Amino acid sequence: MIYKFIKILIPVSIKKYIKSSIKQLKNISHEDYMKYTDSYYSKFIETDSLNYEILVNGIYKIKNIPGIVCEIGTRRGGSAKWIIDSLVENKDLDRTFITIDPYGNIEYNHGDGDIGTNKTIVDYTNKMRNETIPYLYIYALNKLKNFIFFNLEDSEFFERYKNGIPIYSEGGKNLVNQYSFVFFDGPHDYESIYKEVEFFNSRTHKGSVYIFDDVANYNHRLLENELLFKNNWKLYESSQRKISYVKIN
Ligand SMILES: C[S@@+](CC[C@H](N)C(=O)[O-])C[C@H]1O[C@@H](n2cnc3c(N)ncnc32)[C@H](O)[C@@H]1O
């Protein structure tokens, strides 16, 4: 009752002023939004391997080499963040960067150190996806021209995008089927990686870079002999976990 009475006594102009001030307080600036997003999501972003310097050097190597930058196996976005930061550091921002990961807690193939399989359920869940991908979008799109996450297995991606990825811009639609960089960090069994390399071999060109992770989990030497050296890939850098190659022709 008293509240209603006081409300009547307040002039309309003051009421309007209070209303607009409250509205103003509810709007947050872009800078504040980025600060909150970063502090909420960055605790989830991490890597799970070693030798990320090989990834960084691979990104530095592709400056002026046209084509999509592709990562197979995103997990918590740690390696994707390394890739984005390296592109920024190298002033190579006019890029389409894609990451491919099915999540969904499906069986994961770790490889068995030779040709074969070792499938288990890890924890690559849709919850992990939801804690990772929104941040990667915000992080990447604030820095690069184009970032796209494909919530697909490698094989599903290959089937759907064998003719290229449609990239849209003011200039219209451009079907891009050329890759400058591929980071192989999804399934780690020989058969899957063989199929992945086969797909990208015909879609890469002179100067393109391949990076392989967890090379001790499968027979990487055989892959080198069967699919890399015969197709003009030359060893670029080697470390305990990661190996990189550059296409020389
Ligand atoms: C080793 S983790 C990737 C780690 C990440 N690249 C990093 O360094 O921080 C492997 C990822 O591959 C994904 N994965 C599993 N099967 C896949 C498939 N068939 N195609 C693409 N990605 C797959 C998993 O969901 C998981 O997120």
The ligand as a MOL file (V3000), in Angstrom:
LIG
                    3D

  0  0  0     0  0            999 V3000
M  V30 BEGIN CTAB
M  V30 COUNTS 27 29 0 0 0
M  V30 BEGIN ATOM
M  V30 1 C 43.8320 -37.8940 -28.1510 0
M  V30 2 S 42.3300 -37.0150 -28.1140 0 CHG=1
M  V30 3 C 42.7160 -35.4990 -28.9390 0
M  V30 4 C 43.5820 -34.5920 -28.1100 0
M  V30 5 C 43.7490 -33.1710 -28.6180 0
M  V30 6 N 44.0960 -33.1320 -30.0300 0
M  V30 7 C 44.8560 -32.4660 -27.8420 0
M  V30 8 O 46.0450 -32.6070 -28.1920 0
M  V30 9 O 44.5250 -31.7700 -26.8520 0 CHG=-1
M  V30 10 C 41.4100 -37.8910 -29.2850 0
M  V30 11 C 40.0840 -37.2850 -29.7290 0
M  V30 12 O 39.6980 -37.9990 -30.9090 0
M  V30 13 C 38.2960 -38.0960 -30.9360 0
M  V30 14 N 37.8800 -39.2050 -31.8340 0
M  V30 15 C 37.5700 -40.4790 -31.5220 0
M  V30 16 N 37.2330 -41.1790 -32.6140 0
M  V30 17 C 37.3220 -40.3110 -33.6570 0
M  V30 18 C 37.0780 -40.4250 -35.0490 0
M  V30 19 N 36.6960 -41.5670 -35.6030 0
M  V30 20 N 37.2490 -39.3300 -35.8170 0
M  V30 21 C 37.6570 -38.1380 -35.2830 0
M  V30 22 N 37.9070 -37.9840 -33.9740 0
M  V30 23 C 37.7540 -39.0480 -33.1560 0
M  V30 24 C 37.9290 -38.3230 -29.4720 0
M  V30 25 O 36.5620 -37.9970 -29.2370 0
M  V30 26 C 38.9300 -37.4390 -28.7450 0
M  V30 27 O 38.3740 -36.1790 -28.4350 0
M  V30 END ATOM
M  V30 BEGIN BOND
M  V30 1 1 1 2
M  V30 2 1 2 3
M  V30 3 1 2 10
M  V30 4 1 3 4
M  V30 5 1 4 5
M  V30 6 1 5 6
M  V30 7 1 5 7
M  V30 8 2 7 8
M  V30 9 1 7 9
M  V30 10 1 10 11
M  V30 11 1 11 12
M  V30 12 1 11 26
M  V30 13 1 12 13
M  V30 14 1 13 14
M  V30 15 1 13 24
M  V30 16 1 14 15
M  V30 17 1 14 23
M  V30 18 2 15 16
M  V30 19 1 16 17
M  V30 20 1 17 18
M  V30 21 2 17 23
M  V30 22 1 18 19
M  V30 23 2 18 20
M  V30 24 1 20 21
M  V30 25 2 21 22
M  V30 26 1 22 23
M  V30 27 1 24 25
M  V30 28 1 24 26
M  V30 29 1 26 27
M  V30 END BOND
M  V30 END CTAB
M  END
